[in-house]
């Protein structure tokens, strides 16, 4: 990221922790430890010798000994990377993507795939892909492959009601999955907004949770040609129309831990927050006990400007987010 113009910054805190809800189906292939296996077999392996590092309702984050995946670095190299397994029940739609060269992958609609766009690449949600798009893949599955782009031939949508799986890859945030090897992504809220992975502490990378305060800076830009809200972005060039944008201000995100035993750290982070994004899961009753704790922390230190962000919308009915919204209005 280029250096931001100097000016007074505002600090935005992220409170709460819920996982991203972007996963592959049980029958999907994943390249793990140099060989192809199914997500279902990976879950069975985890049940046999994995260790649960986080569990919430029916969701589990599992550490499996020596679990490594093929991952794409920022300079386009394929390397080995450590990963954790994320498992959750899912009822909704599964997007099937098939390519001209015979590759395929089945993922939740919100799962991004690396796509060739103009002269560059960006992560595009599976539900937004169309025939003719070119998605990133690997030329070989034996560890000696290179990055290639394969044209999408067909995109389908089917109902699904079973377990889904994701791999949390802290170092590079992507892995190789699907029949033929397609680059699939995982992410967090702060990383999605700023492009910066806020978890840098070694234990955070091992366990896949926030332990220390993380920081990520970005700029807010406005396009002179696009209407609101499309005109606002974090890019010097408008991602909608390609026009040069106007820099408005710099924002620093403070990523705070969600676990109750780390509330002291969260409180210390709240002291420097001018505003807060409270992250809640749309598939859980609201508010959760930790939601109350985080709101109390914000109240104690005087953080009045708060935005509630719901994720996992893809796995609930349209009514559920509205219900949570109304409860949050009453609660907050």
C-alpha positions as CSV (number, residue, x, y, z in Angstrom):
1,X,0.0,0.0,0.0
2,X,1.3,3.5,-0.9
3,X,2.1,6.0,1.9
4,X,-1.0,7.8,3.1
5,X,-1.0,11.6,3.1
6,X,-0.2,13.1,6.5
7,X,-3.2,14.4,8.4
8,X,-5.1,13.7,11.7
9,X,-6.3,10.1,11.7
10,X,-9.4,8.6,13.3
11,X,-9.2,5.2,15.1
12,X,-12.0,2.7,14.4
13,X,-12.1,-0.4,16.7
14,X,-13.5,-3.8,15.7
15,X,-15.3,-5.4,18.6
16,X,-16.5,-9.0,18.6
17,X,-15.3,-12.0,16.7
18,X,-17.2,-14.2,14.3
19,X,-15.9,-16.3,11.5
20,X,-16.4,-15.4,7.8
21,X,-18.9,-18.0,6.5
22,X,-17.1,-18.5,3.2
23,X,-16.6,-22.3,2.8
24,X,-16.4,-25.3,0.4
25,X,-18.8,-28.2,0.4
26,X,-18.0,-31.6,2.0
27,X,-17.4,-33.3,-1.3
28,X,-15.0,-30.7,-2.6
29,X,-11.3,-31.4,-3.2
30,X,-8.5,-29.7,-1.3
31,X,-4.8,-29.9,-1.8
32,X,-3.4,-30.7,1.6
33,X,0.1,-31.9,2.5
34,X,1.0,-32.4,-1.2
35,X,-2.0,-34.7,-2.0
36,X,-5.6,-34.3,-3.0
37,X,-8.3,-35.1,-0.4
38,X,-11.9,-34.3,0.1
39,X,-13.1,-31.8,2.7
40,X,-15.1,-34.7,4.3
41,X,-11.9,-36.8,4.7
42,X,-10.2,-33.7,6.2
43,X,-13.0,-33.4,8.8
44,X,-12.6,-37.1,9.7
45,X,-8.9,-36.7,10.2
46,X,-9.5,-33.7,12.4
47,X,-12.0,-35.6,14.5
48,X,-9.4,-38.4,15.0
49,X,-6.2,-36.3,15.9
50,X,-7.2,-32.6,15.8
51,X,-7.4,-30.2,18.7
52,X,-10.3,-27.7,19.0
53,X,-8.8,-24.3,19.6
54,X,-12.2,-22.5,19.4
55,X,-15.8,-23.6,19.5
56,X,-19.0,-21.6,19.3
57,X,-22.4,-23.3,19.1
58,X,-21.9,-25.7,16.1
59,X,-18.8,-24.0,14.7
60,X,-15.3,-25.3,15.3
61,X,-11.8,-24.1,14.6
62,X,-9.5,-27.1,14.7
63,X,-5.7,-27.4,14.8
64,X,-4.6,-30.5,12.9
65,X,-0.9,-31.6,13.4
66,X,1.3,-30.8,10.4
67,X,-1.6,-29.5,8.2
68,X,-0.1,-27.6,5.3
69,X,-1.6,-26.3,2.1
70,X,-0.4,-24.8,-1.2
71,X,-0.8,-21.0,-0.9
72,X,-0.2,-18.1,-3.3
73,X,2.1,-15.3,-2.0
74,X,1.7,-11.6,-2.8
75,X,4.3,-11.9,-5.5
76,X,2.6,-14.8,-7.3
77,X,4.6,-17.7,-6.0
78,X,3.1,-21.0,-4.7
79,X,4.4,-22.0,-1.3
80,X,3.7,-24.4,1.5
81,X,1.7,-22.7,4.4
82,X,0.3,-23.9,7.7
83,X,-3.5,-23.9,8.1
84,X,-6.3,-24.5,10.6
85,X,-9.5,-26.2,9.8
86,X,-12.9,-24.4,10.2
87,X,-16.1,-26.4,10.3
88,X,-19.7,-25.3,10.5
89,X,-23.2,-26.5,9.5
90,X,-24.7,-24.6,6.5
91,X,-28.1,-24.5,4.9
92,X,-28.4,-22.4,1.8
93,X,-27.0,-22.3,-1.8
94,X,-23.8,-23.7,-3.1
95,X,-22.2,-22.1,-6.2
96,X,-20.7,-24.5,-8.7
97,X,-18.0,-23.0,-11.0
98,X,-16.8,-25.0,-14.1
99,X,-14.0,-23.9,-16.4
100,X,-13.2,-24.4,-20.1
101,X,-10.2,-26.6,-19.1
102,X,-12.3,-28.9,-17.0
103,X,-11.6,-27.5,-13.5
104,X,-14.5,-27.0,-11.0
105,X,-15.2,-25.9,-7.5
106,X,-18.3,-25.8,-5.2
107,X,-18.3,-23.0,-2.6
108,X,-20.7,-20.8,-0.7
109,X,-21.9,-17.8,-2.7
110,X,-19.7,-15.4,-0.6
111,X,-16.5,-17.3,-1.2
112,X,-14.0,-15.2,-3.3
113,X,-12.0,-16.6,-6.1
114,X,-8.9,-14.8,-7.6
115,X,-10.1,-13.3,-10.9
116,X,-8.4,-11.6,-13.8
117,X,-9.9,-8.1,-14.2
118,X,-8.6,-5.8,-16.8
119,X,-4.8,-5.5,-16.4
120,X,-4.9,-6.8,-12.8
121,X,-6.4,-9.3,-10.5
122,X,-8.9,-9.1,-7.6
123,X,-10.9,-11.4,-5.4
124,X,-14.5,-11.8,-6.8
125,X,-17.3,-13.6,-4.9
126,X,-18.4,-16.8,-6.5
127,X,-22.0,-15.6,-6.9
128,X,-20.7,-12.7,-9.0
129,X,-18.8,-14.8,-11.5
130,X,-20.1,-15.2,-15.0
131,X,-19.1,-17.3,-18.1
132,X,-16.1,-15.7,-19.6
133,X,-14.4,-14.6,-16.3
134,X,-10.9,-15.9,-15.9
135,X,-10.1,-17.4,-12.4
136,X,-6.7,-18.2,-11.0
137,X,-5.6,-21.9,-10.8
138,X,-2.4,-24.0,-10.6
139,X,-1.0,-25.7,-13.6
140,X,0.0,-28.9,-11.6
141,X,-1.0,-30.4,-8.3
142,X,2.3,-32.0,-7.4
143,X,3.8,-29.0,-5.7
144,X,5.6,-27.8,-8.9
145,X,2.7,-26.0,-10.4
146,X,2.6,-22.4,-11.6
147,X,-0.2,-19.8,-11.5
148,X,-2.5,-19.9,-14.6
149,X,-5.9,-18.4,-15.4
150,X,-8.7,-20.6,-16.7
151,X,-11.9,-19.2,-18.3
152,X,-15.2,-19.9,-16.5
153,X,-17.6,-21.9,-18.7
154,X,-20.6,-22.3,-16.4
155,X,-21.8,-21.1,-13.0
156,X,-24.7,-23.0,-11.3
157,X,-26.6,-22.6,-8.0
158,X,-27.9,-25.6,-6.0
159,X,-29.5,-26.0,-2.5
160,X,-27.3,-27.4,0.2
161,X,-27.9,-28.6,3.8
162,X,-24.8,-30.1,5.4
163,X,-21.4,-29.3,6.9
164,X,-19.1,-26.9,5.1
165,X,-15.3,-26.5,5.5
166,X,-12.8,-23.7,5.3
167,X,-9.1,-23.5,5.9
168,X,-7.7,-20.5,7.9
169,X,-4.3,-19.7,6.4
170,X,-3.0,-16.7,8.4
171,X,0.2,-16.2,6.4
172,X,-1.3,-15.8,2.9
173,X,-5.1,-16.1,3.3
174,X,-5.7,-18.5,0.4
175,X,-5.4,-22.2,-0.5
176,X,-5.8,-24.6,-3.5
177,X,-9.2,-26.4,-3.7
178,X,-11.5,-27.8,-6.3
179,X,-11.1,-30.4,-9.0
180,X,-8.0,-29.3,-11.0
181,X,-6.7,-26.8,-8.4
182,X,-8.4,-23.4,-8.1
183,X,-7.1,-20.6,-5.8
184,X,-9.7,-20.0,-3.0
185,X,-9.6,-17.2,-0.4
186,X,-10.3,-16.6,3.3
187,X,-10.4,-13.2,5.0
188,X,-11.4,-11.1,8.0
189,X,-13.4,-7.8,8.2
190,X,-10.3,-5.6,8.8
191,X,-8.3,-7.3,6.1
192,X,-11.2,-7.0,3.7
193,X,-11.4,-3.2,4.3
194,X,-7.7,-2.3,4.6
195,X,-5.8,-5.1,2.8
196,X,-3.8,-5.6,6.0
197,X,-3.8,-8.8,8.1
198,X,-4.0,-7.4,11.7
199,X,-3.0,-10.6,13.5
200,X,0.8,-10.7,13.6
201,X,1.7,-12.3,16.9
202,X,3.0,-15.8,16.6
203,X,0.4,-17.4,18.8
204,X,-2.4,-15.6,16.9
205,X,-1.1,-17.1,13.7
206,X,-1.0,-20.6,15.3
207,X,-4.5,-20.4,16.9
208,X,-6.3,-18.3,14.3
209,X,-7.7,-15.8,16.9
210,X,-6.9,-12.2,18.0
211,X,-4.9,-12.1,21.2
212,X,-3.0,-8.7,21.1
213,X,-4.3,-5.5,19.6
214,X,-3.8,-5.4,15.9
215,X,-3.5,-2.2,13.8
216,X,-4.2,-1.5,10.1
217,X,-4.2,1.9,8.4
218,X,-6.1,2.8,5.2
219,X,-7.3,5.9,3.4
220,X,-10.8,6.8,2.5
221,X,-11.2,8.1,-1.1
222,X,-14.1,9.6,-3.0
223,X,-14.8,9.2,-6.8
224,X,-16.0,12.5,-8.4
225,X,-18.0,10.6,-11.0
226,X,-19.8,7.8,-9.1
227,X,-22.9,8.4,-6.9
228,X,-23.0,7.5,-3.2
229,X,-22.3,5.0,-1.8
230,X,-20.3,3.6,-4.8
231,X,-18.2,6.7,-4.8
232,X,-16.4,5.8,-1.5
233,X,-13.6,3.3,-1.5
234,X,-10.1,2.7,0.0
235,X,-8.4,2.9,-3.4
236,X,-6.7,5.9,-5.2
237,X,-8.4,4.6,-8.4
238,X,-12.1,4.0,-8.3
239,X,-12.9,0.3,-8.5
240,X,-16.2,1.0,-10.2
241,X,-15.4,3.3,-13.1
242,X,-11.5,3.5,-13.0
243,X,-11.4,7.3,-12.4
244,X,-8.8,8.9,-10.1
245,X,-10.3,9.4,-6.6
246,X,-10.0,12.3,-4.1
247,X,-8.3,11.5,-0.8
248,X,-10.6,12.4,2.2
249,X,-8.9,11.1,5.3
250,X,-6.8,8.4,6.9
251,X,-8.4,5.8,9.2
252,X,-6.6,3.5,11.6
253,X,-8.4,0.2,12.5
254,X,-7.8,-1.3,15.9
255,X,-8.6,-5.0,15.9
256,X,-9.6,-6.0,19.5
257,X,-9.8,-9.6,20.9
258,X,-13.2,-11.2,21.2
259,X,-12.6,-13.8,23.9
260,X,-13.9,-12.9,27.4
261,X,-10.6,-13.8,29.0
262,X,-8.9,-11.0,26.9
263,X,-11.3,-8.2,27.9
264,X,-8.5,-6.3,29.6
265,X,-6.7,-6.0,26.2
266,X,-10.0,-5.0,24.5
267,X,-10.5,-2.2,27.1
268,X,-7.0,-0.9,26.5
269,X,-7.7,-0.8,22.8
270,X,-11.0,0.9,23.4
271,X,-9.2,3.9,25.0
272,X,-7.9,5.0,21.6
273,X,-11.1,4.4,19.6
274,X,-13.0,7.3,18.1
275,X,-15.6,4.9,16.8
276,X,-16.3,1.2,16.7
277,X,-17.6,-1.5,14.4
278,X,-19.4,-4.1,16.4
279,X,-19.3,-7.4,14.6
280,X,-22.1,-9.9,15.2
281,X,-23.1,-13.2,13.6
282,X,-26.5,-13.2,11.8
283,X,-27.0,-16.9,12.6
284,X,-26.8,-16.5,16.4
285,X,-29.3,-15.1,18.9
286,X,-28.6,-11.4,19.6
287,X,-27.1,-10.1,21.7
288,X,-24.6,-12.7,22.9
289,X,-22.9,-12.3,26.3
290,X,-19.7,-11.1,24.6
291,X,-21.8,-8.5,22.6
292,X,-22.9,-7.0,25.9
293,X,-19.3,-7.0,27.2
294,X,-18.0,-5.2,24.2
295,X,-20.8,-2.6,24.2
296,X,-20.1,-2.0,27.9
297,X,-16.4,-1.6,27.2
298,X,-17.2,1.0,24.5
299,X,-19.6,2.8,26.9
300,X,-17.0,2.9,29.7
301,X,-14.4,4.7,27.7
302,X,-16.9,6.9,25.9
303,X,-17.1,5.5,22.4
304,X,-20.4,6.9,21.1
305,X,-20.0,6.4,17.3
306,X,-20.8,2.8,16.6
307,X,-21.7,0.8,13.6
308,X,-23.2,-2.8,13.8
309,X,-21.9,-5.2,11.1
310,X,-23.6,-8.5,10.6
311,X,-21.8,-11.3,8.8
312,X,-22.9,-14.8,7.7
313,X,-25.9,-13.3,5.9
314,X,-25.5,-16.0,3.3
315,X,-26.5,-18.8,5.7
316,X,-29.7,-17.3,7.2
317,X,-33.1,-16.2,5.9
318,X,-33.9,-12.6,5.0
319,X,-35.9,-12.1,8.2
320,X,-33.0,-13.1,10.6
321,X,-30.8,-10.0,10.1
322,X,-33.8,-7.7,10.4
323,X,-34.7,-9.4,13.7
324,X,-31.1,-9.0,15.0
325,X,-31.2,-5.4,13.8
326,X,-34.3,-4.6,15.8
327,X,-32.9,-6.3,18.9
328,X,-29.7,-4.3,18.6
329,X,-31.7,-1.1,18.4
330,X,-33.5,-2.0,21.6
331,X,-30.4,-3.3,23.4
332,X,-28.0,-0.5,22.4
